[in-house]
């Protein structure tokens, strides 16, 4: 990841000035996420001024995982509402992609609901079955990892 940082630092100035800072913040957000620097990643991703809907939604997907991992559940639910509205009113979003984002939001809301209260193993199992049944789900492996963590937590209690 030091190589990635060096690459971004050495090359982002070659980009069009209109998108330069946004691309830089997006890249640094992703790099910091991969390095495990969650707060730093969130700081960069919050500054992204997306150049198109894909960049915006991808940055939001990263932010969703960070909010969850940092237990910023109110921020997570607020972002869910924001992205739902965005999906509703932005017609340029590919028709095949919209249902994938909606599925993600539904699964994510359930994950938050289960994890922000006292959860039982049947709720976790139901969500796992739902997620496993989705052929195309954004962050599917991340969801399954979070479910496994909840199951481990339930087994320890």
DRENPA-3360 file (N, C-alpha, C; in nm, 2 decimals, always signed):
BEGIN
1 = XXXXXXXX = +0.08/-0.12/+0.00/+0.00/+0.00/+0.00/+0.09/+0.13/+0.00 ~ +0.21/+0.12/+0.04/+0.30/+0.23/+0.03/+0.33/+0.26/-0.12 ~ +0.33/+0.16/-0.20/+0.35/+0.17/-0.34/+0.23/+0.24/-0.40 ~ +0.11/+0.21/-0.35/-0.02/+0.27/-0.40/-0.02/+0.42/-0.36 ~ +0.02/+0.45/-0.24/+0.02/+0.59/-0.20/+0.12/+0.67/-0.28 ~ +0.24/+0.61/-0.30/+0.34/+0.67/-0.38/+0.29/+0.70/-0.53 ~ +0.22/+0.60/-0.58/+0.16/+0.61/-0.72/+0.06/+0.73/-0.72 ~ -0.03/+0.73/-0.62/-0.13/+0.84/-0.62/-0.06/+0.97/-0.60;
9 = XXXXXXXX = +0.03/+0.98/-0.51/+0.10/+1.11/-0.49/+0.17/+1.16/-0.61 ~ +0.23/+1.07/-0.68/+0.31/+1.10/-0.80/+0.23/+1.13/-0.92 ~ +0.11/+1.09/-0.93/+0.03/+1.09/-1.05/-0.10/+1.18/-1.05 ~ -0.15/+1.20/-0.93/-0.28/+1.27/-0.93/-0.28/+1.41/-0.99 ~ -0.17/+1.47/-0.98/-0.15/+1.61/-1.04/-0.16/+1.61/-1.19 ~ -0.15/+1.49/-1.25/-0.16/+1.48/-1.40/-0.31/+1.48/-1.44 ~ -0.40/+1.47/-1.35/-0.54/+1.46/-1.38/-0.60/+1.60/-1.40 ~ -0.71/+1.61/-1.47/-0.78/+1.73/-1.49/-0.80/+1.80/-1.36;
17 = XXXXXXXX = -0.77/+1.93/-1.34/-0.79/+2.00/-1.22/-0.93/+1.99/-1.16 ~ -1.03/+1.97/-1.25/-1.17/+1.96/-1.20/-1.20/+1.84/-1.12 ~ -1.12/+1.73/-1.15/-1.15/+1.60/-1.08/-1.03/+1.56/-0.99 ~ -0.93/+1.63/-0.99/-0.80/+1.59/-0.92/-0.82/+1.56/-0.78 ~ -0.88/+1.66/-0.70/-0.89/+1.64/-0.56/-0.98/+1.53/-0.52 ~ -1.09/+1.52/-0.60/-1.19/+1.41/-0.57/-1.13/+1.27/-0.59 ~ -1.06/+1.26/-0.70/-0.99/+1.13/-0.73/-0.89/+1.10/-0.62 ~ -0.81/+1.20/-0.58/-0.71/+1.18/-0.48/-0.78/+1.14/-0.35;
25 = XXXXXXXX = -0.88/+1.21/-0.30/-0.95/+1.17/-0.18/-1.01/+1.03/-0.19 ~ -1.06/+1.00/-0.30/-1.12/+0.86/-0.32/-1.01/+0.76/-0.30 ~ -0.90/+0.78/-0.38/-0.79/+0.68/-0.37/-0.73/+0.67/-0.23 ~ -0.71/+0.78/-0.17/-0.65/+0.78/-0.03/-0.75/+0.71/+0.07 ~ -0.88/+0.73/+0.04/-0.98/+0.67/+0.13/-0.98/+0.52/+0.12 ~ -0.97/+0.47/-0.01/-0.96/+0.32/-0.03/-0.83/+0.27/+0.02 ~ -0.72/+0.33/+0.00/-0.59/+0.29/+0.05/-0.59/+0.28/+0.20 ~ -0.64/+0.38/+0.26/-0.64/+0.38/+0.41/-0.74/+0.27/+0.46;
33 = XXXXXXXX = -0.84/+0.25/+0.40/-0.93/+0.14/+0.43/-0.86/+0.00/+0.43 ~ -0.79/-0.02/+0.32/-0.72/-0.14/+0.30/-0.61/-0.16/+0.40 ~ -0.55/-0.05/+0.45/-0.44/-0.05/+0.55/-0.50/-0.06/+0.69 ~ -0.63/-0.06/+0.70/-0.70/-0.07/+0.84/-0.71/+0.06/+0.91 ~ -0.68/+0.17/+0.84/-0.69/+0.31/+0.90/-0.83/+0.36/+0.88 ~ -0.93/+0.31/+0.96/-1.07/+0.34/+0.93/-1.11/+0.48/+0.94 ~ -1.06/+0.55/+1.05/-1.10/+0.69/+1.07/-1.04/+0.78/+0.96 ~ -0.92/+0.75/+0.93/-0.85/+0.82/+0.82/-0.92/+0.80/+0.69;
41 = XXXXXXXX = -0.96/+0.68/+0.66/-1.03/+0.64/+0.54/-1.16/+0.72/+0.53 ~ -1.23/+0.72/+0.64/-1.36/+0.79/+0.64/-1.34/+0.94/+0.62 ~ -1.23/+1.00/+0.67/-1.20/+1.14/+0.65/-1.19/+1.17/+0.50 ~ -1.11/+1.09/+0.43/-1.09/+1.11/+0.29/-1.22/+1.09/+0.21 ~ -1.29/+0.98/+0.24/-1.41/+0.95/+0.17/-1.52/+1.05/+0.18 ~ -1.52/+1.12/+0.30/-1.62/+1.22/+0.33/-1.59/+1.35/+0.24 ~ -1.47/+1.36/+0.20/-1.43/+1.48/+0.12/-1.45/+1.46/-0.03 ~ -1.48/+1.34/-0.07/-1.50/+1.31/-0.22/-1.61/+1.38/-0.27;
49 = XXXXXXXX = -1.59/+1.46/-0.38/-1.69/+1.53/-0.46/-1.70/+1.45/-0.59 ~ -1.79/+1.35/-0.59/-1.79/+1.25/-0.70/-1.81/+1.31/-0.84 ~ -1.73/+1.25/-0.93/-1.74/+1.30/-1.07/-1.85/+1.24/-1.15 ~ -1.90/+1.13/-1.09/-2.02/+1.06/-1.16/-2.09/+0.97/-1.05 ~ -2.20/+0.91/-1.09/-2.28/+0.84/-0.99/-2.21/+0.71/-0.94 ~ -2.12/+0.65/-1.03/-2.05/+0.53/-0.99/-1.95/+0.57/-0.88 ~ -1.88/+0.68/-0.89/-1.78/+0.71/-0.79/-1.85/+0.74/-0.66 ~ -1.97/+0.81/-0.67/-2.04/+0.85/-0.55/-2.09/+0.72/-0.48;
57 = XXXXXXXX = -2.15/+0.63/-0.55/-2.21/+0.51/-0.49/-2.10/+0.41/-0.44 ~ -1.98/+0.41/-0.51/-1.87/+0.33/-0.46/-1.81/+0.38/-0.33 ~ -1.80/+0.52/-0.33/-1.75/+0.58/-0.21/-1.85/+0.55/-0.09 ~ -1.98/+0.56/-0.12/-2.08/+0.53/-0.02/-2.07/+0.38/+0.03 ~ -2.04/+0.29/-0.06/-2.03/+0.15/-0.02/-1.91/+0.14/+0.08 ~ -1.80/+0.20/+0.05/-1.69/+0.20/+0.15/-1.73/+0.26/+0.28 ~ -1.80/+0.37/+0.27/-1.85/+0.44/+0.39/-1.94/+0.36/+0.47 ~ -2.03/+0.28/+0.41/-2.12/+0.19/+0.48/-2.04/+0.09/+0.56;
65 = XXXXXXXX = -1.94/+0.03/+0.50/-1.86/-0.07/+0.58/-1.79/+0.00/+0.70 ~ -1.74/+0.12/+0.67/-1.67/+0.19/+0.78/-1.76/+0.23/+0.89 ~ -1.88/+0.28/+0.86/-1.97/+0.32/+0.96/-2.01/+0.20/+1.05 ~ -2.03/+0.09/+0.98/-2.07/-0.03/+1.06/-1.95/-0.08/+1.15 ~ -1.83/-0.09/+1.09/-1.72/-0.13/+1.17/-1.69/-0.04/+1.29 ~ -1.71/+0.09/+1.27/-1.68/+0.19/+1.38/-1.81/+0.20/+1.47 ~ -1.91/+0.13/+1.44/-2.04/+0.13/+1.52/-2.10/+0.27/+1.51 ~ -2.09/+0.34/+1.40/-2.15/+0.47/+1.38/-2.29/+0.44/+1.31;
73 = XXXXXXXX = -2.38/+0.38/+1.39/-2.50/+0.33/+1.33/-2.60/+0.44/+1.29 ~ -2.60/+0.55/+1.36/-2.69/+0.66/+1.32/-2.64/+0.72/+1.19 ~ -2.51/+0.73/+1.17/-2.45/+0.78/+1.04/-2.49/+0.68/+0.93 ~ -2.48/+0.55/+0.97/-2.51/+0.45/+0.87/-2.65/+0.46/+0.82 ~ -2.74/+0.47/+0.91/-2.88/+0.48/+0.87/-2.91/+0.61/+0.80 ~ -2.85/+0.72/+0.83/-2.86/+0.84/+0.76/-2.81/+0.83/+0.62 ~ -2.70/+0.76/+0.60/-2.65/+0.74/+0.47/-2.74/+0.65/+0.39 ~ -2.80/+0.55/+0.45/-2.90/+0.46/+0.38/-3.01/+0.55/+0.32;
81 = XXXXXXXX = -3.07/+0.64/+0.41/-3.17/+0.73/+0.36/-3.13/+0.82/+0.24 ~ -3.01/+0.87/+0.26/-2.95/+0.96/+0.15/-2.93/+0.88/+0.02 ~ -2.88/+0.76/+0.03/-2.86/+0.68/-0.09/-2.99/+0.64/-0.15 ~ -3.09/+0.61/-0.07/-3.22/+0.57/-0.12/-3.28/+0.68/-0.20 ~ -3.27/+0.80/-0.15/-3.32/+0.92/-0.22/-3.24/+0.94/-0.35 ~ -3.12/+0.93/-0.34/-3.03/+0.95/-0.46/-3.07/+0.85/-0.57 ~ -3.09/+0.72/-0.53/-3.13/+0.62/-0.63/-3.27/+0.65/-0.69 ~ -3.36/+0.71/-0.61/-3.49/+0.74/-0.66/-3.49/+0.85/-0.76;
89 = XXXXXXXX = -3.41/+0.95/-0.74/-3.42/+1.07/-0.82/-3.31/+1.09/-0.93 ~ -3.21/+1.00/-0.94/-3.11/+1.01/-1.04/-3.13/+0.91/-1.15 ~ -3.18/+0.96/-1.26/-3.22/+0.88/-1.37/-3.10/+0.82/-1.45 ~ -2.98/+0.88/-1.43/-2.87/+0.83/-1.51/-2.81/+0.70/-1.46 ~ -2.86/+0.66/-1.34/-2.81/+0.53/-1.29/-2.87/+0.41/-1.37 ~ -2.78/+0.33/-1.41/-2.81/+0.21/-1.49/-2.93/+0.13/-1.43 ~ -3.03/+0.10/-1.51/-3.15/+0.03/-1.46/-3.11/-0.11/-1.40 ~ -3.01/-0.17/-1.45/-2.97/-0.30/-1.39/-2.90/-0.29/-1.26;
97 = XXXXXXXX = -2.84/-0.17/-1.24/-2.76/-0.15/-1.11/-2.85/-0.11/-1.00 ~ -2.96/-0.04/-1.02/-3.05/+0.01/-0.92/-3.09/-0.10/-0.82 ~ -3.14/-0.21/-0.87/-3.19/-0.32/-0.78/-3.08/-0.37/-0.70 ~ -2.95/-0.37/-0.75/-2.84/-0.42/-0.67/-2.81/-0.33/-0.55 ~ -2.82/-0.20/-0.57/-2.80/-0.10/-0.46/-2.92/-0.12/-0.36 ~ -3.04/-0.13/-0.41/-3.16/-0.15/-0.32/-3.14/-0.27/-0.24 ~ -3.10/-0.38/-0.30/-3.08/-0.51/-0.22/-2.97/-0.48/-0.12 ~ -2.86/-0.42/-0.15/-2.76/-0.39/-0.06/-2.82/-0.31/+0.06;
105 = XXXXXXXX = -2.89/-0.20/+0.03/-2.95/-0.12/+0.14/-3.04/-0.20/+0.23 ~ -3.12/-0.29/+0.17/-3.21/-0.37/+0.25/-3.13/-0.46/+0.35 ~ -3.03/-0.53/+0.29/-2.95/-0.62/+0.38/-2.88/-0.54/+0.48 ~ -2.83/-0.43/+0.44/-2.75/-0.35/+0.54/-2.83/-0.30/+0.65 ~ -2.95/-0.25/+0.62/-3.05/-0.20/+0.72/-3.08/-0.32/+0.82 ~ -3.10/-0.44/+0.77/-3.12/-0.55/+0.86/-3.00/-0.58/+0.94 ~ -2.89/-0.58/+0.89/-2.76/-0.60/+0.96/-2.75/-0.50/+1.08 ~ -2.78/-0.37/+1.05/-2.77/-0.27/+1.15/-2.87/-0.29/+1.26;
113 = XXXXXXXX = -3.00/-0.33/+1.21/-3.10/-0.35/+1.31/-3.07/-0.46/+1.40 ~ -3.02/-0.57/+1.35/-2.99/-0.69/+1.43/-2.87/-0.65/+1.53 ~ -2.77/-0.59/+1.48/-2.65/-0.56/+1.56/-2.67/-0.45/+1.65 ~ -2.76/-0.36/+1.63/-2.77/-0.24/+1.72/-2.86/-0.27/+1.84 ~ -2.92/-0.39/+1.84/-3.00/-0.43/+1.96/-2.95/-0.56/+2.01 ~ -3.03/-0.62/+2.09/-3.00/-0.76/+2.14/-3.05/-0.85/+2.03 ~ -2.96/-0.92/+1.97/-3.00/-1.01/+1.86/-3.00/-1.15/+1.90 ~ -3.08/-1.23/+1.83/-3.08/-1.37/+1.86/-3.03/-1.45/+1.73;
121 = XXXXXXXX = -2.99/-1.57/+1.75/-2.93/-1.64/+1.65/-3.02/-1.67/+1.53 ~ -3.15/-1.68/+1.55/-3.24/-1.70/+1.44/-3.25/-1.58/+1.34 ~ -3.24/-1.46/+1.40/-3.23/-1.34/+1.31/-3.11/-1.34/+1.23 ~ -3.00/-1.37/+1.29/-2.87/-1.38/+1.22/-2.88/-1.49/+1.11 ~ -2.93/-1.60/+1.14/-2.94/-1.71/+1.04/-3.03/-1.67/+0.93 ~ -3.14/-1.60/+0.95/-3.23/-1.56/+0.85/-3.16/-1.46/+0.75 ~ -3.08/-1.37/+0.81/-3.01/-1.27/+0.73/-2.90/-1.34/+0.65 ~ -2.84/-1.44/+0.71/-2.73/-1.51/+0.64/-2.79/-1.59/+0.52;
129 = XXXXXXXX = -2.91/-1.65/+0.53/-2.98/-1.72/+0.43/-3.01/-1.62/+0.31 ~ -3.06/-1.50/+0.35/-3.10/-1.40/+0.26/-2.98/-1.36/+0.18 ~ -2.87/-1.33/+0.24/-2.75/-1.28/+0.18/-2.69/-1.39/+0.09 ~ -2.69/-1.52/+0.14/-2.64/-1.63/+0.06/-2.72/-1.65/-0.07 ~ -2.85/-1.61/-0.06/-2.94/-1.64/-0.18/-2.92/-1.53/-0.29 ~ -2.85/-1.42/-0.26/-2.83/-1.32/-0.35/-2.71/-1.35/-0.44 ~ -2.73/-1.36/-0.57/-2.62/-1.39/-0.66/-2.53/-1.27/-0.68 ~ -2.59/-1.16/-0.68/-2.51/-1.03/-0.70/-2.55/-0.94/-0.59;
137 = XXXXXXXX = -2.46/-0.93/-0.49/-2.48/-0.84/-0.38/-2.35/-0.77/-0.35 ~ -2.36/-0.64/-0.35/-2.24/-0.56/-0.32/-2.19/-0.59/-0.18 ~ -2.06/-0.61/-0.17/-1.99/-0.64/-0.04/-2.04/-0.77/+0.02 ~ -2.08/-0.87/-0.06/-2.14/-1.00/-0.01/-2.04/-1.06/+0.09 ~ -1.91/-1.07/+0.05/-1.82/-1.14/+0.15/-1.80/-1.06/+0.28 ~ -1.81/-0.93/+0.27/-1.81/-0.84/+0.39/-1.93/-0.87/+0.48 ~ -2.05/-0.88/+0.42/-2.17/-0.92/+0.49/-2.15/-1.05/+0.56 ~ -2.10/-1.15/+0.49/-2.09/-1.29/+0.55/-1.99/-1.29/+0.66;
145 = XXXXXXXX = -1.88/-1.20/+0.65/-1.78/-1.19/+0.76/-1.85/-1.13/+0.88 ~ -1.93/-1.03/+0.86/-2.00/-0.97/+0.98/-2.10/-1.06/+1.04 ~ -2.16/-1.14/+0.96/-2.26/-1.24/+1.02/-2.18/-1.35/+1.10 ~ -2.06/-1.39/+1.05/-1.98/-1.48/+1.12/-1.93/-1.42/+1.25 ~ -1.90/-1.30/+1.25/-1.86/-1.23/+1.37/-1.97/-1.23/+1.48 ~ -2.10/-1.20/+1.43/-2.21/-1.20/+1.52/-2.24/-1.34/+1.57 ~ -2.22/-1.44/+1.49/-2.24/-1.58/+1.54/-2.14/-1.62/+1.64 ~ -2.02/-1.58/+1.62/-1.91/-1.60/+1.72/-1.94/-1.53/+1.85;
153 = XXXXX = -1.99/-1.41/+1.84/-2.03/-1.33/+1.96/-2.14/-1.40/+2.03 ~ -2.24/-1.45/+1.96/-2.36/-1.52/+2.02/-2.31/-1.65/+2.09 ~ -2.22/-1.72/+2.03/-2.17/-1.84/+2.08/-2.10/-1.82/+2.22 ~ -2.03/-1.70/+2.22/-1.95/-1.67/+2.34/-2.04/-1.62/+2.46 ~ -2.16/-1.58/+2.43/-2.25/-1.53/+2.53/-2.34/-1.64/+2.59;
% end
